[in-house]
Each structure stands twice: as structure tokens, then as C-alpha cells.
């Protein structure tokens, strides 16, 4: 994960800022693991949302949101060290108890035929279940993830919208796209 934070930083910050602006008071928010999703955390407090509850499978995100004084639930299950996340059957079962107003997801690849992909079947199960439990879902991905396919699919673009970056002068802004 440390290496992923060093790639496409400006793009991820634009995506994170846009995503954070979609969170409203009284939302129950699912926040997946991933570097683009983690970039969103910086902007949540500045969005002036206070009455929000978060559920996440990311150890890092749980710690950061707790430090901002939000109510945070973390999924039970197996720790996946490479992504600092919680995965597996226990996490998937726990998710079935929630009805999220909004959810934000990370991906390793986005492809028009294979949908959203990740390299780990247990991680894919968690993402898929969480996505099903969201009223509105967003995949946060910089443009380097498009047309890439990882080993396991967990959703299609019809299931949610994609937040990605677009060049604007010397910087970036984020926008919502569909495949």
C-alpha cells in the first residue's frame, strides 16, 4: 500500500476530495480499503459532516476516522497485510447486517467486459457484499486502472458509478463516469 500512495497522488487527491463531498449528515457509509479511497479521508472533516457513521474493512481508515471523532465499525475477519484490510467469510457475513446509504470502493482493474476486479477472492467477496448493501455505490479509481483486469471480478459498472480524474490545466479534477 505504501507504494500505491506514491503513484498518481494528485489524481487520487482530486478523486478523494470529490468523493468526500458526496457524504451527508446521517449517512451510514461503507469505506473499502484502497489508496484512492484512503485519499478521501483527508477531506471528510472539511466537508462539515458530523452525524455520520462509517463501516470499513481498512485498518488504516478505521484508525483515521476514529481520530476525527466519527463513529466507526471495522469488519471482523482475516487481516490481509498487503492492503491493511480485513477480508474473508466473517467480514462478508457481518456486512449482511447493514444497509448503507453510500459506499466507496477501491479496485485493481476496471474493464468493460470483466467489470471491477481485484487479485484476491476473499477480498472480492467482501467488496461484492458491501456493494450489494449500498443504496449508492462509487468506485474510486485513477485512470491507470481502466482497461486492466485482475484475477477476480466483483461487480459490473451497472452496479455503481466510477469517480476518476480528468486533466484541468496543470492539475486535476474528478468526475463521475460510466463504462
Beta strands, then each sheet from edge to edge (+ up, - down):
strand 1: 28-31
strand 2: 53-56
strand 3: 71-74
strand 4: 78-80
strand 5: 85-87
strand 6: 102-105
strand 7: 109-111
strand 8: 115-118
strand 9: 137-140
strand 10: 152-155
strand 11: 161-168
strand 12: 171-177
sheet 1: 3+ 2+ 1+ 6+ 9+ 11+ 12-
sheet 2: 4+ 5-
sheet 3: 7+ 8- 10+
end
